Amino acid sequence: MGKSEEIIKPVAAEMKEFNRFFREYITSNTRILNIVTRYIIKTKGKQMRPMLVFLTAKLFGEIKPSAYHAASLIELMHTATLIHDDVVDNSDMRRGFFSVNAVWKNKVAVLIGDYFLAKGLLLSIEKNEYEQLRILSEAVKEMSEGELLQIEKARKLDISEDLYLKIIRKKTAVLIASCSAAGATASGSGKEVADKMYSFGESLGMAFQIKDDLFDFIPGNKTGKPWGNDLREKKITLPLIHALNNCSSAEKKQVMRIINQKNIGDSDIKSIVDIINKFKGFEYAEAKMNEYVQKANSILLSFPENDARKSLSLFVDYVVAREK
């Protein structure tokens, strides 16, 4: 049994039912909508976010209908933001498949994203899931702020470690935090427990994004993202931030000259990687990632042991051990 199969085991039946519910809910009377939504379902990833909702809900008892609503709301909101991101980034690929905008052009992609957002809002109202809607709306707001903050800093190439951590918290960690908070809320747990699980998800999300950023420096990585893509997009991440904080002014000027170039080649990326290695930037980023892993695990250990807690612990391990 693979790692992902071990993680999903306590909620495998619920995930199967969720997928059926989700497919039915997004079905429309408009033909093109159904064609595109079928394509989106076909090209979906590991569904770690709905899985996190169900595992968290099961950590605190039996899974109730509210967990299905929360997982669907998160999947609708998350999918909408991904579709809109691909339009903004002019990206042709998503998880090894052509993006919606690459196949159906930007206008259709934006409208499909809007459709998913509207379906999420309607689901919340139809099922009286106002607290779930609040949790997710706050996450989407912060994600937008994080993206805009990153764009602003990419133009100025002015980013500290604290600012980097703030950006990845907003861009990535808050949505994962919302999944675990929504799962706790769906189980009927009170605010204190939901807040605690929000902190768990936030730590998990921070570790997830640092790991993702490390992949950018690995030639031939399995993520589908080209080597050095972040640097080519002028995104300065933790390994390089640490190196820049410790290198000489001449080395810093060399890095900035490369990043300011219009076209950054593989030899340029290698020069930056050599500087990062010289100042142990990768080791520093991994140590920071492991701090968040330890925090997530310590929160889990404060709850009684059951199959869901074991799977959530495996989930944390998977985030840092994954190859894509």
N, C-alpha and C positions, 0 to 999 in steps of 0.2 A: 504494500500500500504506500503510495506516495505521500509526501508531506501535506499537500493540499487536501488529499482524501482523508487524512487523519484529522486535519483541522475541521473539516466540514461535517465529520461523522455524527456529532450530537444533533445537528440541525439539517441533515441531508434531506429528510422528508419535507421539512418546512421550506427549504430552498427550492425544492421541486414544485411545491404548491405555490410558492411566491412567483416563480417563473411563469406558471400558468396564469395566475392572477394578473401579473404585469402585462403579459401579451394581450389578454382580453381587454384590459383597461385602456391600452393605447390604440386599440383598433378603432378605425374611423370609417365613415361612409364615403370618404374621399379616396379615390384609387391611388393617387400618387403618394398620399400619406401612408397608406398601408404598404406600398412597395418600399418606401424609404425606411419605415419603422421595422419592417421584416429584415432589411439589410443591416440596420443598426443592431438588432437582436443577434443576428448571425455573427457579427463581428465584435461582440462584447468581450470584455476581458475576463478576469478571474472572479469578478463580482465580490471583491473583498469587502466593499462597503455594506451591501445588504447582509452578507454573512456576519459581519461584525454586529449589526443590529440584532440578528437572531441569537447569536452566541451570548451577547450581553443580556438580552431578555431572558434567555434560559439560565443564565448565571443566578438569576433571582426568582426562578420558578417556572411555571408553565407558560408557553408562548400563547399570547392572546391575539385577537384580530388586530389590535392596535400596532403590533409589531409588523404585520404585513403592510399596513398603511404607512408606517414610518419608513420601512425599507423601500416601498414603492415611491414615496415622496423623495427620498434621498436619491434613488436611481434616476427619477425624472429630472430633478434639479441638476444632478451631476452630469447627466448625459447632455442636457441643454447647454451647460457651461462648456463642455468639451467641444460640442458642435460650433458654438460661437467662437471659442478659442481658435479653432482651425481656420475659421474665416478671417479672424483678426491677424493670425500668424501667416496666412496664405499657405497653410500646410496641406500637402497632397496626400499624406499618409497618416494613418492612425492604427497602431497595434499591427502593423504589417499589412493592413488593408487600405484601399483608397478611402480617403475621407469623404464625408457627405458632400462637401463643397467641390471636391475634385470630380465627383461623378455627376452631381446635379446642379453645380454652380452655386455662387454665393447667395443669390436671392432665395432659392429653395432651402438652402441650409439654414439661413437666418430664420425663415418662417417655420421650419421644422423645430428649431430650438425654441422659438416662441410657443409653438404648440405644446412641447413638453413642459415648459414652464407653466402654461395655462392649465394643463392637465394636473400638474402638481397642486396648484392653488385650488382647483375644483375638488380634487380628492380630499384635501384638508377640510374644506367646507362641508362636503357631502358626509364625511365621517366624523365631523366635529373634533378634528385633531388640531385644535388651535395651539396647544403647547408645542406640538411637533412642528407646526408651521413656523412658530416663533423661533425655535431652535435652528431650523434650516434657513430661514430668511436672514437671520443674523450671520450665519456662516457664509451665505452667498454675498452679503454686503462686504464682509471682511475679505473674501476672496477677490472681489473686484478692487478693493483698496490695495490689496497686496500686489496684484498685477500692475496697477497704475504706479505704485511706489517703485516696483522693479523697473518699469519703463523709464521713469524719471531718473533713477540712479544709473541706468545703463547709458543714458545720454551724457551724464556727468562723470561716469566712471569713478564715483565717489561712494564707497560702501565700506562700513566698518563691520566687525563681527556681530555687534549688537543689532545693527540694522539688517544684516543678512538673516539673523535668527528671527527678527520681527517679520521679515518678508515671507520666510518659509512657513512661519506659524500661520500667517494670514492666508497664503496661497494654498497650502496643503493640509496643515495640521488641524485647522478649525473644522474642516469637513469631516475628517476622521473622528475628531472629538465629538462632533454632532451625532455621528453614527452610534457611538457607545452611550452618549447621553440620551439619545432617542430610544435606544433599546432598553435602558434602565427605566425611562419614563413609561414606555409601553408595558413594562412588567407591573406597573403600579407602584414602583418605588418612589420614595419621597425626594425632595429637592437635594437633600444632603448627599444621598446616594448617587443621584444623577450628576451632581457637581463633581463627585469623586470619579465617576466614570468618564466625565468630560476630561478631567485631568489625565486619566489613563490614556484616552484616545489622542489627546494633544501630544503627550510624550511619544506615543506610538507613531503619530504622524510626523513629528520632528525627526525621529530616527529614520523613518521611511524616506523623507526628502533628502536627508544627508546622504543616505545610501544611493539614492537616485543620482545625486550630484557627483558622487564618486564614479559612477558608471561612465560619466562623460569623458573621463580621462583614460578609459580602458579601450585600446584598439580592438575592433571586432567584438565588442560587447553584444549581448543577446537582446538588448532592449529595442533594437530597431532604430535607435537614434545614432546618427553618425558621430564618429570620434571627434571630440572637440567642438561639438555643436553649440554648447553654452558659450564658449569663448568666442566663437564666430558671431554669436548673437549679442556679444558684449555683456554676458552675464558672469559676474565674478562671484564664485562660490567659495565655501569655507576652506578647502585646501590651499587655494591661491591667496585668500585673505590672510591666512596665517603666514604664508611665505612672504607676502608683501610687508607684513608687520615686522619681519625679522631680517630681510635681505638688505643689501647695500643700496644707496641711492642710484648707483649706476645700473644695478640689476632691476630696480623698480622702473627706471626709465626705459629699459629694454622691454620689459613686460608691457608697459603702457604704450610704447611705440607699436608693438605687435598688435595689441588689441584695437588700437586706433586705425590700423590698416583697413582698407576697403576689402581686400581679399586676404584671408589668413590661410596659409598653406599648412600641410602636414608637418613640414620642417619647423614652422613657427610654433605649432602646438607642442612639438617635441622639446623645443627650447624652453617653453614655459613649464612643461612637465619636469624637465631637468632641474629647474630652479625650485619647483615645489618639492621634489625629492631631496634636494640639498638641505632644505629647511624642515624636512619631515612633516610637510603639510598634510599628506595622506594619513599618516599615523595620528596626527592631531585631530583630524576630522573623524576618524574612526573612534578615537577616545571620547570625543564629544557625543557621537552617536550612541556609544555604549552607556554614557551617563543617562541618556533618555530611556534607553532600554531598561536600565536598573530601576529608574523611577517608575516606569510602567509596571514592571514586575512586582515592585514593592506594594503598589496599590492593589494589584491582583491578590497578593498574599494576605491582604487585610479582610478578604471575603472567604467564606467557607469553601472547602474543596468540593468540587463535583466535576462531571465530565465537561461542562462548558468552561469551567476555569482552566482545566487542563488544555483544552483546545485554544483558549485565548493566550495561554502561555506559549503554546506551539506557534500561534499566530505571531507573537512578538519575536520569537526565534527566527521564524521564516522571513520576516521583514529585513533582518540584517544578514541572513544567509543566502537570500535569493540571488539568482544570476540574471534576472531581468525584471 
